[in-house]
Amino acid sequence: MRVNPTYLSRLSPLVALTVSAAITSSFESYVVERLDWLYRVLQQIDIRNEDILDVAPKIMDVLQQRLSGAYMAISEASPSDPTLRTISNLSKQVQEIRRVAQ
């Protein structure tokens, strides 16, 4: 979380997807920063890239589960938290990438 997320633009698509899985492994700290990193990864994904074609659906499934868990935890603790909107939007992006990647 100490590195600027623009760093992601220099990574290969496969490494960027791996980073997305790593940063979403926990939403117990740096939630806004983790969501920002995920947003940036999702923005740069070219699902037609052969390097990620096979792994993208699996990673999107993992991301979807983690975002759903984070949404539920945050909504229980603070139902009006604006982070919920961000998670919802990211979840829609993940679902769309998953759909296209099939």
C-alpha positions, 0 to 999 in steps of 0.5 A: 500500500506504500507504492503509488498505484500508477505503478500498475501500468508498468506491470504485465497483465498477468502480474497486475491480475496477481496483484489484484488478488493479493491486495483483496486478500484482506479488507481489514485495513487500507480499504479505500487504498485497496479498492483504488488499486483494484480499480486501476487493475480493472481499468487496464485489463485487456481480456483479449490478452492471451497471457491472462485469458485462461486465468482471468475468469478464476481470478474474477471469481475470487475477486467477486467473492472477496468484494461481496464479503467486504460489502457485507462486513462494511454494510453491517458495521456502517450501512451508510458508508460511501465505500459501499458504492465503490465496492458495488461499482467494482463488483459490476466491473468484475462481473462484466470482465468475468462474463466477457472472459468466458 
